[in-house]
Amino acid sequence: MLRPLLPVLSLALLALGPGCACEEPPPQPEEDHVDYELFETTHVLEGADLSALALMDEDGTLRFTGTPAALEGLAELDVILAEPTAAAPYGLMRFVTSTEAGADGLIVHTLPAPAPMAFKSLNVRLHGETPADATPTHVNRFEQALTVPGGGGATYTLHEPLYDVDGDPSSTDDQVYADGTLHGGLSYVFTIKFDWNAVESGIDGFKDCLSEVLSGNFSCDPEDFLPEVKTGLSFEAGADAALALQGVAFLGYDATFHVYHHEILPPIIYPPLAFFPSVTVEATFHGEGTSQFSFEMSGAATASGGVSVSTTSGIDLDGPDFDFEFSSGNVDAVLAAETSFEVGPELKVLLYNVMGPSAGLKVGARLEVDRDQDPCYRLVGTVNGEVGVFVGFDELPGFTLIDETLPFN
């Protein structure tokens, strides 16, 4: 069964300049799509059959009212697929370990299924971005224009105590306050592809080995029987902060601010497939002080790159390419002080909320002030990130197709 996918998340279209009729038109960006073919042993719950799912226990036991028509003749190692529902908010992609007749209907004991167990072939491309709930370009207190790619991002206006010994806002001789803005956003393209038609032995060898593993016999590895699975994530990410800090500190302090968290709900659904993209933007602060101080600092960075992973050839990191800037404004301290921040977005795109790639970018700066040194202060900027892919299941012993993470800085 093959089904096409219409584009689901808008990115800004590339502007096309004027040209003569004789010129070759520029290549059009590839459209999103989901194409798949199911095995005959894959059972899709929809309509009344899906409504019959009354409860999913924590151990993966499915309890139905009656016996859904789609599950007639259900056998061990068959796979059940379903889009999200109240009883299974992240949908179902699970294989059968056993069945029984309950007082109210069918009871099915299950474990999470790897995608190649449900799909004979799968070819997915999705793209998206941080929702544009903030102006994509803003000017900080140092008159620097900082652009976050993806046409948007999340901006957090900060006026928060990072340090307050007695917890009393009216006593200012034991506080450190931060004022400014924190900003982060990204855009992405996610892909996954595999095809059993290229495997001569088919899925039978995989199922025989999986049965052995589930019985506690680890003489074979299920991964050896699977087709090559390729997945990838390309991204453009940006983060920046412009801060003014002042106060009095004689102890260390740490603070965390959740600038933004967004799960695209409802998820991206193309029955029976369900994808759950999420974006988190977080900022952390650390400081040390031995006196009264006041200073300003800013940092900004963008990164573009990607990661592609194959179950046969491993992980390949493309880039990333960086652009960054850091600066300090007024710097004043009676004796010595140090403060640092780090802010940036993290993205995950998960199939059925259990498997998929992730990427993150963090821009940070550390300002060290010591009146006894010459020069009396130093600004250190950092750009760090991480890309990774996880395809596997903790509940399936010995079954991890991909678990790779690569840092960059």
Buried (B, 14 or more C-beta within 10 A) or exposed (E): EEEEBEEBBEBEEEEEEEEEEEEEEEEEEEEBBBBBBBBEBBBBBBEEBBBBBBBBEEEBBBBBBEBBEBBEEBEEBBBBBBBBBEBBEBBBBBBBBEBEEBEEBBBBBBBBBBBBBBBBBBBBBBBBBBBBEBEBEBEBBBEBEBBBBBBBBBBBEBEBBBBBBEEEEEEEEBBBBBBBBBBBBBBBBBBBBBBBEEBEEBBEBBBEBBBBBBEEEEEBEBBEBBBBBBBBBBBBBBBBBBBBBBBBBEEEBEBEBEBBEBEBEEBBBBBBBBBBBBBBBBBBBBBBBBBBBBBBBBBBBBBBBBBBBBBEEEBEBEBBEBEBBBBBBEBBBBBBBBBBBBBBBBBBBBBBBBBBBBBBBBBBBBBBBBBEEEEBBEBEBBBBBBBBBBBBBEEBEEBBBBEBEBEBE
